[in-house]
Amino acid sequence: MPAYRFVNCRLCKNGELLSTPLTVSDYGYIIPNNPVPPEILEVDLNNAIIAPGFIELQTNGALGFHFANFTDSATYKAGLGTLAQYLPGTGTTAFFPTVPTVLDGVLHNVLPLLKPAERPDAASILGAHVEGPFIAISRCGAHDPEKMQAPANSSLESIYGKENLMQSIRLVTLAPELPGALDYIRNLTKYNIAVSMGHSAATYDEGVEGMQAGATLLTHCFNGMNPLHHREPGLPGLITTRSPPYFSIIADSIHLHPRVVAMAYRSSPSHCILITDSIELSGLPDGLHPGHAQIPGRQRKIGNKVVLEGTDTLIGTCITLDECVRNLMDWANIPLQKAVCCVTENVAEAVGLEDRGKIEVGRRADFVILDEAGMVKQTWILGERVV
């Protein structure tokens, strides 16, 4: 692999645009611009914008493949590989495969296949985000309440598997108000697993207790939790505190009104994370589609919106991460270099990724080349162009 020097470009760094070259080593990492390595290839980008590769914190699938739908290992690995190759087209260079509330047996089948992994032509797998089964029935959304469990009645090791806790799982979403949940938060952090609060009926005070126990994020803020009320702000009230949690939002105008997206972002731009929460119908035609291990019934897709057949219950969305960035630019009236922080450095800092998320010497050369409107022109992973 050759070394590259990108010139006539602008770099997104810390929410600013800097007109400076970018130099990438022949081993796929960002290096200083001086001295210039011998036999380097110069690439003129015609004043295009280079942003860090996008990091997806929550995706359930795409192109007909869902992370909860297991038949056999070979089929699962093939679907996972196809999805990982698809994501760079949306600017995404790394992702957390998200597994919703399913039976323990499904978790034990799929989690070993979701260990951190990478291949040169695809987005990196950063480990699993497990959303459940320790969530509130009253805020379950599309999760099957019959598969939910109370922390006080089970153990982390029996539900997830000790090896999966050590090797595969990087993020768990749970409801902090459930009996035994605070102890679970403390124990998960001992495994170096980040904890996000979501699908929860927690009060504001219960959310504070969750943070004191070690939770550092909110999952799809405003969705799957008690609404913000002037006398009881619930979990959404946490984003206004002096030391707020990181919070993810779905900027699709279906899960959240554009004004709510703008309000959330402005409450703490450095803690805001854009997610898709995409499901396996992303990239498929509109219409009725079958369910899977999480969804027992059929699903109706209408554009980016997906609901349980015959209901208004949202299952997920089919939006892409680059589209979320463009929506945030529009709705919050912010420039591209500010918006991309919500899919790059904010995510990296939230989950402790030290080699990604920033255009910085010593980090991986995972980046996306964008135009002024935020449209993806090229995607590079470890110093090689994949899109």
C-alpha positions as CSV (number, residue, x, y, z in Angstrom):
1,M,0.0,0.0,0.0
2,P,1.4,3.4,-0.9
3,A,1.7,6.4,1.3
4,Y,-0.6,9.3,0.4
5,R,-0.6,13.1,0.8
6,F,-3.9,14.8,0.3
7,V,-3.7,18.4,-0.8
8,N,-6.1,21.2,-1.7
9,C,-8.4,20.0,1.0
10,R,-10.0,21.0,4.3
11,L,-9.9,18.9,7.4
12,C,-12.7,18.6,10.0
13,K,-10.9,18.9,13.4
14,N,-12.5,19.7,16.7
15,G,-15.6,21.3,15.0
16,E,-13.5,23.5,12.8
17,L,-12.3,23.4,9.1
18,L,-8.6,23.6,8.6
19,S,-7.0,24.1,5.2
20,T,-4.0,21.8,5.6
21,P,-2.7,18.7,3.9
22,L,-3.3,15.2,5.3
23,T,-0.5,12.6,5.1
24,V,-1.2,8.9,5.4
25,S,1.5,6.2,5.9
26,D,1.9,3.1,3.9
27,Y,0.6,1.2,7.0
28,G,-2.7,3.1,7.1
29,Y,-2.2,5.6,9.9
30,I,-2.1,9.4,9.9
31,I,1.5,10.8,10.2
32,P,3.0,14.3,10.3
33,N,3.0,16.3,7.1
34,N,6.8,16.8,7.5
35,P,9.1,15.3,6.7
36,V,7.4,14.0,3.5
37,P,7.9,10.2,3.1
38,P,9.7,9.1,-0.1
39,E,7.6,7.7,-2.9
40,I,4.4,9.3,-1.7
41,L,1.3,9.7,-4.0
42,E,-0.2,13.2,-4.0
43,V,-4.0,13.4,-4.3
44,D,-5.6,16.8,-5.1
45,L,-9.1,17.0,-3.6
46,N,-10.2,20.2,-5.3
47,N,-11.1,21.9,-1.9
48,A,-13.2,18.9,-0.7
49,I,-13.7,18.3,3.0
50,I,-12.1,15.4,4.8
51,A,-13.9,14.2,8.0
52,P,-13.1,11.3,10.3
53,G,-14.9,8.1,9.3
54,F,-18.3,7.9,10.8
55,I,-18.9,5.6,13.7
56,E,-22.4,4.0,14.1
57,L,-23.3,3.4,17.7
58,Q,-26.6,1.6,17.0
59,T,-27.6,-0.3,13.9
60,N,-29.8,-3.5,14.0
61,G,-29.1,-4.4,10.3
62,A,-29.6,-3.5,6.7
63,L,-30.1,-5.2,3.3
64,G,-32.3,-7.9,4.7
65,F,-29.9,-8.9,7.4
66,H,-30.7,-8.4,11.1
67,F,-28.3,-9.0,13.9
68,A,-30.9,-10.9,16.0
69,N,-31.8,-13.3,13.1
70,F,-29.7,-16.4,13.5
71,T,-30.1,-19.6,11.4
72,D,-26.5,-20.8,11.2
73,S,-23.0,-19.4,11.6
74,A,-22.1,-19.4,7.9
75,T,-25.2,-17.5,6.9
76,Y,-24.8,-15.1,9.7
77,K,-21.2,-14.3,8.9
78,A,-22.1,-13.8,5.2
79,G,-24.8,-11.3,6.1
80,L,-22.5,-9.5,8.5
81,G,-19.8,-9.2,5.9
82,T,-22.2,-7.9,3.3
83,L,-23.5,-5.2,5.7
84,A,-20.0,-4.2,6.7
85,Q,-19.1,-3.7,3.0
86,Y,-22.3,-1.6,2.5
87,L,-21.8,0.8,5.3
88,P,-18.7,2.7,3.9
89,G,-21.0,4.0,1.1
90,T,-22.8,6.0,3.9
91,G,-19.5,7.3,5.2
92,T,-19.5,4.8,8.0
93,T,-16.1,3.1,8.7
94,A,-16.9,1.4,12.0
95,F,-20.0,0.2,13.8
96,F,-21.5,-1.5,16.8
97,P,-23.9,-4.3,15.7
98,T,-26.9,-3.9,17.9
99,V,-28.8,-6.9,19.2
100,P,-32.3,-6.2,20.8
101,T,-34.2,-8.1,23.4
102,V,-34.2,-11.8,22.3
103,L,-34.0,-15.2,24.0
104,D,-30.8,-16.1,25.8
105,G,-30.1,-18.8,23.3
106,V,-30.1,-16.3,20.4
107,L,-27.6,-14.1,22.4
108,H,-25.3,-17.0,23.0
109,N,-25.4,-17.8,19.3
110,V,-24.8,-14.4,17.8
111,L,-22.6,-12.6,20.4
112,P,-19.5,-14.7,19.7
113,L,-19.8,-13.7,16.0
114,L,-19.8,-10.0,16.9
115,K,-16.4,-9.7,18.5
116,P,-14.3,-6.7,17.3
117,A,-13.0,-7.5,13.8
118,E,-12.0,-5.8,10.7
119,R,-11.3,-6.4,7.0
120,P,-9.6,-3.9,4.6
121,D,-12.6,-3.4,2.3
122,A,-15.4,-3.0,4.9
123,A,-16.4,-1.1,8.1
124,S,-14.8,-2.4,11.3
125,I,-16.9,-4.3,13.8
126,L,-16.3,-2.6,17.2
127,G,-18.2,-5.2,19.3
128,A,-21.8,-5.6,20.2
129,H,-24.3,-3.2,21.6
130,V,-26.9,-5.2,23.4
131,E,-30.2,-3.4,23.9
132,G,-31.9,-5.5,26.6
133,P,-33.3,-7.7,28.0
134,F,-33.2,-5.6,31.2
135,I,-35.6,-2.9,30.0
136,A,-38.9,-1.6,31.2
137,I,-42.1,-3.3,29.8
138,S,-43.9,0.1,29.8
139,R,-41.3,1.5,27.5
140,C,-40.5,-1.5,25.5
141,G,-41.4,-0.1,22.0
142,A,-40.9,-2.9,19.5
143,H,-39.1,-5.2,22.0
144,D,-41.0,-8.3,23.0
145,P,-42.1,-7.9,26.6
146,E,-42.2,-11.7,27.1
147,K,-38.4,-11.8,26.5
148,M,-37.6,-9.1,29.1
149,Q,-36.0,-9.9,32.4
150,A,-35.4,-8.2,35.7
151,P,-31.7,-7.9,36.9
152,A,-32.7,-9.1,40.4
153,N,-33.9,-12.4,39.0
154,S,-30.9,-13.3,36.8
155,S,-27.2,-12.9,36.4
156,L,-25.1,-11.1,33.7
157,E,-23.1,-14.2,33.1
158,S,-26.1,-16.5,32.6
159,I,-27.9,-14.0,30.2
160,Y,-24.9,-12.8,28.1
161,G,-22.2,-15.4,28.8
162,K,-19.0,-14.6,30.6
163,E,-16.8,-15.0,27.5
164,N,-19.1,-12.6,25.6
165,L,-18.9,-10.1,28.4
166,M,-15.1,-10.2,28.2
167,Q,-14.7,-10.4,24.4
168,S,-17.8,-9.3,22.4
169,I,-20.0,-6.8,24.3
170,R,-18.9,-3.2,24.3
171,L,-22.2,-1.4,25.2
172,V,-25.4,-2.4,27.1
173,T,-28.7,-0.5,27.2
174,L,-30.8,-1.1,30.3
175,A,-33.4,0.6,32.5
176,P,-31.8,1.9,35.7
177,E,-35.0,1.8,37.8
178,L,-35.4,-2.0,37.6
179,P,-34.6,-3.9,40.8
180,G,-30.9,-4.9,40.7
181,A,-30.1,-2.6,37.8
182,L,-27.6,-0.4,39.6
183,D,-25.6,-3.4,40.7
184,Y,-25.6,-4.5,37.0
185,I,-24.3,-1.2,35.9
186,R,-21.4,-1.4,38.4
187,N,-20.6,-5.0,37.3
188,L,-20.8,-4.2,33.6
189,T,-18.3,-1.3,34.0
190,K,-15.9,-3.8,35.7
191,Y,-15.9,-5.6,32.3
192,N,-15.1,-2.3,30.6
193,I,-18.5,-2.3,29.1
194,A,-20.2,1.1,28.6
195,V,-23.7,1.4,30.0
196,S,-26.5,3.4,28.4
197,M,-29.9,4.1,29.9
198,G,-32.9,3.5,27.7
199,H,-36.2,1.8,27.1
200,S,-36.9,3.0,30.6
201,A,-39.6,4.6,32.8
202,A,-36.9,6.1,35.1
203,T,-37.5,9.4,36.9
204,Y,-34.8,12.1,36.7
205,D,-33.6,11.1,40.1
206,E,-33.4,7.4,39.1
207,G,-31.4,8.5,36.1
208,V,-29.0,10.4,38.3
209,E,-28.6,7.2,40.4
210,G,-27.8,5.3,37.2
211,M,-25.1,7.8,36.3
212,Q,-23.6,7.6,39.8
213,A,-23.5,3.8,39.4
214,G,-21.5,4.2,36.2
215,A,-23.9,4.7,33.2
216,T,-22.6,7.3,30.8
217,L,-25.0,7.4,27.9
218,L,-28.7,7.6,27.0
219,T,-30.1,5.5,24.2
220,H,-32.2,7.2,21.5
221,C,-33.0,10.1,23.8
222,F,-36.7,11.0,24.0
223,N,-37.7,7.6,22.4
224,G,-38.4,4.6,24.7
225,M,-38.5,6.7,27.9
226,N,-40.8,8.9,29.8
227,P,-41.3,12.3,28.0
228,L,-39.8,15.5,29.3
229,H,-42.3,17.0,31.7
230,H,-42.0,20.4,33.4
231,R,-42.4,18.8,36.9
232,E,-40.6,15.5,36.2
233,P,-38.0,15.7,33.4
234,G,-37.2,12.0,33.4
235,L,-34.1,10.8,31.6
236,P,-34.2,13.6,29.0
237,G,-33.7,16.1,31.8
238,L,-30.2,14.7,32.3
239,I,-28.9,16.2,29.0
240,T,-29.2,19.7,30.6
241,T,-27.0,19.0,33.6
242,R,-23.5,20.4,34.1
243,S,-22.0,17.0,33.4
244,P,-24.5,15.4,31.1
245,P,-24.3,11.8,29.7
246,Y,-23.6,11.3,26.1
247,F,-27.0,10.9,24.4
248,S,-27.9,9.4,21.0
249,I,-30.7,10.7,18.9
250,I,-32.4,9.6,15.7
251,A,-32.5,12.6,13.3
252,D,-35.0,11.2,10.8
253,S,-38.1,13.5,11.5
254,I,-40.0,10.3,12.3
255,H,-38.7,9.4,15.8
256,L,-38.1,13.0,16.6
257,H,-39.4,16.4,15.4
258,P,-36.6,18.5,13.8
259,R,-37.0,21.1,16.5
260,V,-36.5,18.5,19.3
261,V,-33.3,17.4,17.4
262,A,-32.1,20.9,17.4
263,M,-33.0,21.5,21.0
264,A,-31.1,18.3,22.1
265,Y,-28.0,19.2,20.1
266,R,-27.9,22.7,21.5
267,S,-28.2,21.4,25.1
268,S,-24.7,19.9,24.8
269,P,-23.1,19.6,21.3
270,S,-20.1,17.7,22.6
271,H,-22.3,15.0,24.1
272,C,-24.7,14.6,21.2
273,I,-24.4,11.4,19.1
274,L,-26.4,10.7,15.9
275,I,-27.5,7.1,15.3
276,T,-29.6,5.4,12.7
277,D,-31.1,2.6,14.8
278,S,-31.6,1.1,11.3
279,I,-33.1,-2.3,10.9
280,E,-32.8,-5.0,8.2
281,L,-35.3,-3.3,5.9
282,S,-32.8,-0.5,5.3
283,G,-32.0,-0.7,1.6
284,L,-35.0,-2.8,0.8
285,P,-38.2,-1.7,-1.1
286,D,-41.3,-0.4,0.7
287,G,-44.1,-2.8,1.6
288,L,-44.8,-5.7,4.1
289,H,-41.8,-7.7,5.3
290,P,-41.6,-10.7,7.6
291,G,-40.4,-10.4,11.3
292,H,-37.5,-12.1,13.0
293,A,-36.2,-13.1,16.4
294,Q,-37.2,-9.7,17.9
295,I,-40.3,-8.9,15.9
296,P,-42.8,-11.8,15.8
297,G,-45.2,-10.1,13.4
298,R,-44.9,-8.5,10.0
299,Q,-43.3,-5.1,9.4
300,R,-44.5,-2.3,7.1
301,K,-41.9,-0.1,5.5
302,I,-42.9,3.3,4.2
303,G,-39.8,5.2,3.1
304,N,-37.5,5.5,6.2
305,K,-40.4,4.6,8.5
306,V,-41.1,1.0,9.7
307,V,-43.9,0.0,12.0
308,L,-45.5,-3.2,13.3
309,E,-48.2,-4.2,10.9
310,G,-51.6,-2.7,11.9
311,T,-50.0,-0.4,14.5
312,D,-48.2,2.9,14.8
313,T,-45.4,1.3,16.9
314,L,-42.1,2.3,15.5
315,I,-39.6,-0.6,15.1
316,G,-36.6,1.4,13.8
317,T,-35.7,3.4,10.8
318,C,-34.1,3.0,7.4
319,I,-32.2,6.2,7.4
320,T,-28.4,6.3,6.8
321,L,-25.8,8.0,9.0
322,D,-24.8,10.5,6.3
323,E,-28.4,11.6,5.9
324,C,-28.6,12.1,9.7
325,V,-25.7,14.4,9.5
326,R,-27.3,16.5,6.7
327,N,-30.5,16.7,8.7
328,L,-28.7,18.0,11.8
329,M,-27.0,20.6,9.7
330,D,-30.3,21.8,8.4
331,W,-32.4,21.5,11.6
332,A,-29.8,23.0,14.0
333,N,-28.5,25.5,11.4
334,I,-24.9,24.3,11.9
335,P,-22.0,23.8,9.4
336,L,-20.8,20.4,8.3
337,Q,-17.7,20.5,10.5
338,K,-19.9,20.8,13.6
339,A,-22.4,18.1,12.6
340,V,-19.8,15.5,11.9
341,C,-18.6,15.6,15.5
342,C,-21.8,13.8,16.4
343,V,-20.8,10.8,14.4
344,T,-17.1,10.9,15.0
345,E,-15.2,12.3,18.0
346,N,-18.3,12.4,20.3
347,V,-18.8,8.7,19.7
348,A,-15.2,7.8,20.1
349,E,-15.0,9.7,23.4
350,A,-18.2,8.2,24.7
351,V,-17.0,4.6,24.3
352,G,-13.2,5.1,24.7
353,L,-12.0,4.6,21.1
354,E,-8.5,6.1,21.1
355,D,-7.5,5.2,17.5
356,R,-10.6,6.5,15.7
357,G,-12.9,9.5,15.5
358,K,-10.4,12.3,14.8
359,I,-8.1,13.4,12.1
360,E,-5.0,13.3,14.2
361,V,-1.5,12.0,14.0
362,G,-1.2,8.4,15.3
363,R,-4.9,7.5,14.6
364,R,-6.2,5.2,11.9
365,A,-6.5,6.7,8.4
366,D,-10.3,6.1,8.4
367,F,-11.9,9.1,6.8
368,V,-14.6,10.2,4.5
369,I,-14.4,12.9,1.7
370,L,-17.5,15.1,1.6
371,D,-18.8,18.0,-0.4
372,E,-20.2,21.2,1.2
373,A,-23.6,19.6,1.6
374,G,-22.3,16.6,3.4
375,M,-22.7,14.1,0.5
376,V,-20.2,11.2,0.5
377,K,-17.7,11.3,-2.3
378,Q,-15.1,8.8,-1.1
379,T,-14.5,6.6,1.9
380,W,-11.0,5.4,3.1
381,I,-10.3,2.7,5.6
382,L,-6.8,2.2,7.0
383,G,-5.4,4.3,4.2
384,E,-7.1,2.6,1.3
385,R,-10.0,3.8,-0.7
386,V,-13.1,1.5,-0.4
387,V,-15.7,3.8,-1.9
